[in-house]
Amino acid sequence: MNDVLIFGLTMAEFEDISLKVCLGALILYMMFIIWNLGKESKAGKYGMMWMFIGLGVGFVGFVAKGVIQKLLGIE
């Protein structure tokens, strides 16, 4: 049985690509929300830095996981 979904991709390939694209877009949108929150609250440069550090720690973990998988050849 051939599991071709669309554009010649299997279901697993489609899920892998869509996860990276959609989650990447979600991360960019959330970074925009953090930036907008800092701008609206007039946090300044130092406050904005801490907002990005405090609220953006989860992004770093997701990106680091992908980089570590590429470096170790696990993917």
Biopython code that builds the backbone (N, CA, C, O; Angstrom):
import numpy as np
from Bio.PDB.StructureBuilder import StructureBuilder

atoms = [
    (1, "MET", "N", (0.842, -1.182, 0.000)),
    (1, "MET", "CA", (0.000, 0.000, 0.000)),
    (1, "MET", "C", (0.883, 1.239, 0.000)),
    (1, "MET", "O", (1.778, 1.370, 0.835)),
    (2, "ASN", "N", (0.635, 2.131, -0.922)),
    (2, "ASN", "CA", (1.428, 3.349, -1.054)),
    (2, "ASN", "C", (0.759, 4.468, -0.252)),
    (2, "ASN", "O", (-0.399, 4.800, -0.505)),
    (3, "ASP", "N", (1.471, 5.047, 0.704)),
    (3, "ASP", "CA", (0.913, 6.061, 1.589)),
    (3, "ASP", "C", (1.196, 7.478, 1.108)),
    (3, "ASP", "O", (1.583, 8.331, 1.907)),
    (4, "VAL", "N", (1.011, 7.745, -0.184)),
    (4, "VAL", "CA", (1.246, 9.089, -0.707)),
    (4, "VAL", "C", (0.046, 9.952, -0.376)),
    (4, "VAL", "O", (-1.096, 9.591, -0.660)),
    (5, "LEU", "N", (0.324, 11.111, 0.234)),
    (5, "LEU", "CA", (-0.751, 12.006, 0.650)),
    (5, "LEU", "C", (-0.987, 13.083, -0.409)),
    (5, "LEU", "O", (-2.018, 13.071, -1.081)),
    (6, "ILE", "N", (-0.069, 13.986, -0.557)),
    (6, "ILE", "CA", (-0.188, 15.083, -1.514)),
    (6, "ILE", "C", (1.212, 15.588, -1.830)),
    (6, "ILE", "O", (2.093, 15.572, -0.970)),
    (7, "PHE", "N", (1.410, 16.026, -3.035)),
    (7, "PHE", "CA", (2.713, 16.496, -3.501)),
    (7, "PHE", "C", (3.793, 15.432, -3.334)),
    (7, "PHE", "O", (4.970, 15.767, -3.200)),
    (8, "GLY", "N", (3.419, 14.177, -3.340)),
    (8, "GLY", "CA", (4.382, 13.090, -3.237)),
    (8, "GLY", "C", (4.930, 12.854, -1.840)),
    (8, "GLY", "O", (5.955, 12.188, -1.690)),
    (9, "LEU", "N", (4.280, 13.376, -0.825)),
    (9, "LEU", "CA", (4.736, 13.216, 0.560)),
    (9, "LEU", "C", (3.940, 12.118, 1.252)),
    (9, "LEU", "O", (2.748, 11.940, 0.999)),
    (10, "THR", "N", (4.614, 11.395, 2.120)),
    (10, "THR", "CA", (3.891, 10.449, 2.967)),
    (10, "THR", "C", (3.303, 11.216, 4.149)),
    (10, "THR", "O", (3.612, 12.390, 4.352)),
    (11, "MET", "N", (2.474, 10.560, 4.909)),
    (11, "MET", "CA", (1.837, 11.200, 6.063)),
    (11, "MET", "C", (2.888, 11.653, 7.078)),
    (11, "MET", "O", (2.773, 12.749, 7.627)),
    (12, "ALA", "N", (3.902, 10.837, 7.334)),
    (12, "ALA", "CA", (4.946, 11.188, 8.306)),
    (12, "ALA", "C", (5.746, 12.403, 7.834)),
    (12, "ALA", "O", (6.060, 13.285, 8.633)),
    (13, "GLU", "N", (6.076, 12.454, 6.542)),
    (13, "GLU", "CA", (6.825, 13.603, 6.011)),
    (13, "GLU", "C", (5.983, 14.873, 6.092)),
    (13, "GLU", "O", (6.482, 15.935, 6.462)),
    (14, "PHE", "N", (4.708, 14.754, 5.746)),
    (14, "PHE", "CA", (3.809, 15.903, 5.819)),
    (14, "PHE", "C", (3.686, 16.415, 7.250)),
    (14, "PHE", "O", (3.728, 17.624, 7.478)),
    (15, "GLU", "N", (3.536, 15.517, 8.212)),
    (15, "GLU", "CA", (3.423, 15.913, 9.616)),
    (15, "GLU", "C", (4.691, 16.585, 10.108)),
    (15, "GLU", "O", (4.631, 17.567, 10.847)),
    (16, "ASP", "N", (5.851, 16.054, 9.696)),
    (16, "ASP", "CA", (7.125, 16.631, 10.121)),
    (16, "ASP", "C", (7.289, 18.049, 9.588)),
    (16, "ASP", "O", (7.676, 18.954, 10.328)),
    (17, "ILE", "N", (6.996, 18.240, 8.311)),
    (17, "ILE", "CA", (7.136, 19.560, 7.707)),
    (17, "ILE", "C", (6.118, 20.530, 8.294)),
    (17, "ILE", "O", (6.463, 21.666, 8.620)),
    (18, "SER", "N", (4.861, 20.092, 8.433)),
    (18, "SER", "CA", (3.834, 20.999, 8.951)),
    (18, "SER", "C", (4.092, 21.365, 10.408)),
    (18, "SER", "O", (3.794, 22.486, 10.821)),
    (19, "LEU", "N", (4.640, 20.439, 11.194)),
    (19, "LEU", "CA", (4.974, 20.755, 12.584)),
    (19, "LEU", "C", (6.011, 21.860, 12.641)),
    (19, "LEU", "O", (5.856, 22.817, 13.400)),
    (20, "LYS", "N", (7.060, 21.741, 11.854)),
    (20, "LYS", "CA", (8.125, 22.741, 11.888)),
    (20, "LYS", "C", (7.648, 24.087, 11.365)),
    (20, "LYS", "O", (7.974, 25.124, 11.942)),
    (21, "VAL", "N", (6.885, 24.084, 10.289)),
    (21, "VAL", "CA", (6.415, 25.347, 9.707)),
    (21, "VAL", "C", (5.394, 26.020, 10.615)),
    (21, "VAL", "O", (5.521, 27.206, 10.921)),
    (22, "CYS", "N", (4.390, 25.278, 11.042)),
    (22, "CYS", "CA", (3.325, 25.872, 11.850)),
    (22, "CYS", "C", (3.820, 26.280, 13.235)),
    (22, "CYS", "O", (3.435, 27.332, 13.745)),
    (23, "LEU", "N", (4.656, 25.467, 13.838)),
    (23, "LEU", "CA", (5.166, 25.823, 15.157)),
    (23, "LEU", "C", (6.136, 27.007, 15.050)),
    (23, "LEU", "O", (6.178, 27.859, 15.937)),
    (24, "GLY", "N", (6.902, 27.054, 13.977)),
    (24, "GLY", "CA", (7.776, 28.210, 13.752)),
    (24, "GLY", "C", (6.972, 29.495, 13.585)),
    (24, "GLY", "O", (7.342, 30.538, 14.123)),
    (25, "ALA", "N", (5.875, 29.416, 12.838)),
    (25, "ALA", "CA", (5.004, 30.578, 12.668)),
    (25, "ALA", "C", (4.371, 30.979, 14.000)),
    (25, "ALA", "O", (4.240, 32.167, 14.295)),
    (26, "LEU", "N", (3.984, 29.997, 14.796)),
    (26, "LEU", "CA", (3.407, 30.286, 16.111)),
    (26, "LEU", "C", (4.430, 30.963, 17.021)),
    (26, "LEU", "O", (4.082, 31.883, 17.761)),
    (27, "ILE", "N", (5.671, 30.523, 16.974)),
    (27, "ILE", "CA", (6.727, 31.141, 17.783)),
    (27, "ILE", "C", (6.934, 32.591, 17.355)),
    (27, "ILE", "O", (7.057, 33.478, 18.201)),
    (28, "LEU", "N", (6.974, 32.835, 16.043)),
    (28, "LEU", "CA", (7.127, 34.214, 15.567)),
    (28, "LEU", "C", (5.956, 35.086, 16.017)),
    (28, "LEU", "O", (6.152, 36.234, 16.413)),
    (29, "TYR", "N", (4.750, 34.547, 15.957)),
    (29, "TYR", "CA", (3.576, 35.296, 16.393)),
    (29, "TYR", "C", (3.649, 35.591, 17.892)),
    (29, "TYR", "O", (3.307, 36.693, 18.322)),
    (30, "MET", "N", (4.085, 34.631, 18.678)),
    (30, "MET", "CA", (4.201, 34.836, 20.120)),
    (30, "MET", "C", (5.292, 35.852, 20.443)),
    (30, "MET", "O", (5.165, 36.607, 21.407)),
    (31, "MET", "N", (6.366, 35.878, 19.646)),
    (31, "MET", "CA", (7.405, 36.897, 19.847)),
    (31, "MET", "C", (6.839, 38.285, 19.542)),
    (31, "MET", "O", (7.161, 39.254, 20.229)),
    (32, "PHE", "N", (5.996, 38.378, 18.509)),
    (32, "PHE", "CA", (5.331, 39.647, 18.218)),
    (32, "PHE", "C", (4.453, 40.072, 19.386)),
    (32, "PHE", "O", (4.424, 41.251, 19.737)),
    (33, "ILE", "N", (3.738, 39.128, 19.992)),
    (33, "ILE", "CA", (2.881, 39.440, 21.134)),
    (33, "ILE", "C", (3.715, 39.959, 22.308)),
    (33, "ILE", "O", (3.328, 40.923, 22.969)),
    (34, "ILE", "N", (4.856, 39.321, 22.565)),
    (34, "ILE", "CA", (5.741, 39.781, 23.642)),
    (34, "ILE", "C", (6.241, 41.189, 23.352)),
    (34, "ILE", "O", (6.256, 42.042, 24.240)),
    (35, "TRP", "N", (6.654, 41.434, 22.101)),
    (35, "TRP", "CA", (7.150, 42.763, 21.721)),
    (35, "TRP", "C", (6.047, 43.800, 21.879)),
    (35, "TRP", "O", (6.289, 44.891, 22.397)),
    (36, "ASN", "N", (4.830, 43.464, 21.434)),
    (36, "ASN", "CA", (3.708, 44.398, 21.534)),
    (36, "ASN", "C", (3.349, 44.671, 22.998)),
    (36, "ASN", "O", (3.031, 45.802, 23.365)),
    (37, "LEU", "N", (3.402, 43.640, 23.816)),
    (37, "LEU", "CA", (3.127, 43.799, 25.247)),
    (37, "LEU", "C", (4.147, 44.741, 25.886)),
    (37, "LEU", "O", (3.784, 45.591, 26.699)),
    (38, "GLY", "N", (5.417, 44.593, 25.523)),
    (38, "GLY", "CA", (6.451, 45.474, 26.051)),
    (38, "GLY", "C", (6.291, 46.898, 25.576)),
    (38, "GLY", "O", (6.518, 47.842, 26.334)),
    (39, "LYS", "N", (5.897, 47.061, 24.308)),
    (39, "LYS", "CA", (5.696, 48.405, 23.760)),
    (39, "LYS", "C", (4.503, 49.089, 24.420)),
    (39, "LYS", "O", (4.572, 50.268, 24.767)),
    (40, "GLU", "N", (3.405, 48.344, 24.592)),
    (40, "GLU", "CA", (2.199, 48.911, 25.197)),
    (40, "GLU", "C", (2.433, 49.292, 26.662)),
    (40, "GLU", "O", (1.865, 50.272, 27.145)),
    (41, "SER", "N", (3.256, 48.534, 27.360)),
    (41, "SER", "CA", (3.495, 48.819, 28.774)),
    (41, "SER", "C", (4.658, 49.786, 28.982)),
    (41, "SER", "O", (4.999, 50.110, 30.120)),
    (42, "LYS", "N", (5.268, 50.248, 27.893)),
    (42, "LYS", "CA", (6.399, 51.183, 27.939)),
    (42, "LYS", "C", (7.513, 50.634, 28.836)),
    (42, "LYS", "O", (8.008, 51.314, 29.734)),
    (43, "ALA", "N", (7.892, 49.373, 28.559)),
    (43, "ALA", "CA", (8.851, 48.675, 29.403)),
    (43, "ALA", "C", (10.272, 49.205, 29.242)),
    (43, "ALA", "O", (11.070, 49.047, 30.167)),
    (44, "GLY", "N", (10.623, 49.811, 28.147)),
    (44, "GLY", "CA", (11.985, 50.267, 27.932)),
    (44, "GLY", "C", (12.858, 49.122, 27.451)),
    (44, "GLY", "O", (12.400, 47.985, 27.342)),
    (45, "LYS", "N", (14.118, 49.427, 27.165)),
    (45, "LYS", "CA", (15.020, 48.404, 26.623)),
    (45, "LYS", "C", (15.301, 47.296, 27.638)),
    (45, "LYS", "O", (15.279, 46.115, 27.291)),
    (46, "TYR", "N", (15.561, 47.669, 28.877)),
    (46, "TYR", "CA", (15.892, 46.679, 29.904)),
    (46, "TYR", "C", (14.676, 45.806, 30.228)),
    (46, "TYR", "O", (14.799, 44.588, 30.356)),
    (47, "GLY", "N", (13.524, 46.423, 30.359)),
    (47, "GLY", "CA", (12.308, 45.669, 30.639)),
    (47, "GLY", "C", (11.926, 44.760, 29.481)),
    (47, "GLY", "O", (11.473, 43.634, 29.687)),
    (48, "MET", "N", (12.113, 45.260, 28.255)),
    (48, "MET", "CA", (11.807, 44.457, 27.072)),
    (48, "MET", "C", (12.728, 43.241, 27.012)),
    (48, "MET", "O", (12.294, 42.144, 26.662)),
    (49, "MET", "N", (14.005, 43.441, 27.358)),
    (49, "MET", "CA", (14.956, 42.329, 27.362)),
    (49, "MET", "C", (14.499, 41.246, 28.341)),
    (49, "MET", "O", (14.524, 40.061, 28.010)),
    (50, "TRP", "N", (14.085, 41.646, 29.537)),
    (50, "TRP", "CA", (13.659, 40.669, 30.529)),
    (50, "TRP", "C", (12.341, 40.005, 30.155)),
    (50, "TRP", "O", (12.106, 38.848, 30.505)),
    (51, "MET", "N", (11.495, 40.718, 29.456)),
    (51, "MET", "CA", (10.254, 40.102, 28.989)),
    (51, "MET", "C", (10.561, 39.006, 27.966)),
    (51, "MET", "O", (9.991, 37.916, 28.021)),
    (52, "PHE", "N", (11.459, 39.304, 27.042)),
    (52, "PHE", "CA", (11.815, 38.292, 26.047)),
    (52, "PHE", "C", (12.535, 37.107, 26.691)),
    (52, "PHE", "O", (12.314, 35.961, 26.300)),
    (53, "ILE", "N", (13.389, 37.379, 27.670)),
    (53, "ILE", "CA", (14.088, 36.278, 28.355)),
    (53, "ILE", "C", (13.082, 35.439, 29.145)),
    (53, "ILE", "O", (13.073, 34.213, 29.037)),
    (54, "GLY", "N", (12.246, 36.094, 29.932)),
    (54, "GLY", "CA", (11.314, 35.368, 30.793)),
    (54, "GLY", "C", (10.231, 34.622, 30.031)),
    (54, "GLY", "O", (9.908, 33.480, 30.356)),
    (55, "LEU", "N", (9.677, 35.264, 29.025)),
    (55, "LEU", "CA", (8.573, 34.652, 28.299)),
    (55, "LEU", "C", (9.044, 33.798, 27.118)),
    (55, "LEU", "O", (8.291, 32.971, 26.604)),
    (56, "GLY", "N", (10.284, 34.001, 26.695)),
    (56, "GLY", "CA", (10.765, 33.288, 25.525)),
    (56, "GLY", "C", (11.646, 32.093, 25.811)),
    (56, "GLY", "O", (12.248, 31.546, 24.887)),
    (57, "VAL", "N", (11.743, 31.668, 27.060)),
    (57, "VAL", "CA", (12.598, 30.537, 27.414)),
    (57, "VAL", "C", (12.123, 29.242, 26.745)),
    (57, "VAL", "O", (12.944, 28.408, 26.363)),
    (58, "GLY", "N", (10.827, 29.072, 26.603)),
    (58, "GLY", "CA", (10.290, 27.878, 25.961)),
    (58, "GLY", "C", (10.691, 27.774, 24.507)),
    (58, "GLY", "O", (10.910, 26.673, 24.001)),
    (59, "PHE", "N", (10.793, 28.914, 23.823)),
    (59, "PHE", "CA", (11.211, 28.907, 22.424)),
    (59, "PHE", "C", (12.631, 28.382, 22.301)),
    (59, "PHE", "O", (12.948, 27.610, 21.397)),
    (60, "VAL", "N", (13.478, 28.812, 23.221)),
    (60, "VAL", "CA", (14.880, 28.402, 23.180)),
    (60, "VAL", "C", (14.994, 26.889, 23.311)),
    (60, "VAL", "O", (15.804, 26.270, 22.620)),
    (61, "GLY", "N", (14.202, 26.289, 24.180)),
    (61, "GLY", "CA", (14.221, 24.840, 24.346)),
    (61, "GLY", "C", (13.803, 24.115, 23.084)),
    (61, "GLY", "O", (14.413, 23.111, 22.716)),
    (62, "PHE", "N", (12.774, 24.605, 22.417)),
    (62, "PHE", "CA", (12.311, 23.970, 21.182)),
    (62, "PHE", "C", (13.359, 24.065, 20.080)),
    (62, "PHE", "O", (13.629, 23.084, 19.388)),
    (63, "VAL", "N", (13.948, 25.247, 19.918)),
    (63, "VAL", "CA", (14.965, 25.444, 18.885)),
    (63, "VAL", "C", (16.218, 24.642, 19.222)),
    (63, "VAL", "O", (16.819, 24.036, 18.334)),
    (64, "ALA", "N", (16.618, 24.631, 20.484)),
    (64, "ALA", "CA", (17.808, 23.875, 20.898)),
    (64, "ALA", "C", (17.622, 22.385, 20.647)),
    (64, "ALA", "O", (18.566, 21.704, 20.246)),
    (65, "LYS", "N", (16.432, 21.879, 20.874)),
    (65, "LYS", "CA", (16.150, 20.461, 20.624)),
    (65, "LYS", "C", (16.383, 20.123, 19.160)),
    (65, "LYS", "O", (16.997, 19.102, 18.851)),
    (66, "GLY", "N", (15.906, 20.960, 18.267)),
    (66, "GLY", "CA", (16.104, 20.735, 16.833)),
    (66, "GLY", "C", (17.560, 20.798, 16.432)),
    (66, "GLY", "O", (18.025, 19.985, 15.634)),
    (67, "VAL", "N", (18.290, 21.771, 16.986)),
    (67, "VAL", "CA", (19.716, 21.915, 16.662)),
    (67, "VAL", "C", (20.507, 20.717, 17.177)),
    (67, "VAL", "O", (21.374, 20.200, 16.473)),
    (68, "ILE", "N", (20.217, 20.274, 18.393)),
    (68, "ILE", "CA", (20.928, 19.132, 18.971)),
    (68, "ILE", "C", (20.640, 17.867, 18.169)),
    (68, "ILE", "O", (21.540, 17.055, 17.957)),
    (69, "GLN", "N", (19.405, 17.689, 17.722)),
    (69, "GLN", "CA", (19.077, 16.513, 16.902)),
    (69, "GLN", "C", (19.840, 16.534, 15.589)),
    (69, "GLN", "O", (20.319, 15.494, 15.136)),
    (70, "LYS", "N", (19.960, 17.703, 14.972)),
    (70, "LYS", "CA", (20.708, 17.813, 13.714)),
    (70, "LYS", "C", (22.185, 17.506, 13.947)),
    (70, "LYS", "O", (22.800, 16.782, 13.164)),
    (71, "LEU", "N", (22.758, 18.056, 15.021)),
    (71, "LEU", "CA", (24.180, 17.864, 15.290)),
    (71, "LEU", "C", (24.509, 16.407, 15.587)),
    (71, "LEU", "O", (25.553, 15.907, 15.168)),
    (72, "LEU", "N", (23.618, 15.719, 16.310)),
    (72, "LEU", "CA", (23.867, 14.333, 16.671)),
    (72, "LEU", "C", (23.378, 13.345, 15.610)),
    (72, "LEU", "O", (23.631, 12.145, 15.709)),
    (73, "GLY", "N", (22.679, 13.855, 14.601)),
    (73, "GLY", "CA", (22.181, 12.989, 13.549)),
    (73, "GLY", "C", (21.060, 12.075, 13.992)),
    (73, "GLY", "O", (20.879, 11.001, 13.417)),
    (74, "ILE", "N", (20.315, 12.470, 14.987)),
    (74, "ILE", "CA", (19.235, 11.664, 15.529)),
    (74, "ILE", "C", (18.001, 11.719, 14.635)),
    (74, "ILE", "O", (17.279, 10.730, 14.512)),
    (75, "GLU", "N", (17.762, 12.842, 14.026)),
    (75, "GLU", "CA", (16.539, 13.074, 13.267)),
    (75, "GLU", "C", (16.353, 12.128, 12.124)),
    (75, "GLU", "O", (15.359, 12.218, 11.404)),
]
sb = StructureBuilder()
sb.init_structure("model")
sb.init_model(0)
sb.init_chain("A")
sb.init_seg("    ")
for serial, (resi, resn, name, xyz) in enumerate(atoms, 1):
    if name == "N":
        sb.init_residue(resn, " ", resi, " ")
    sb.init_atom(name, np.array(xyz, "f"), 0.0, 1.0, " ", f" {name:<3s}", serial, name[0])
structure = sb.get_structure()
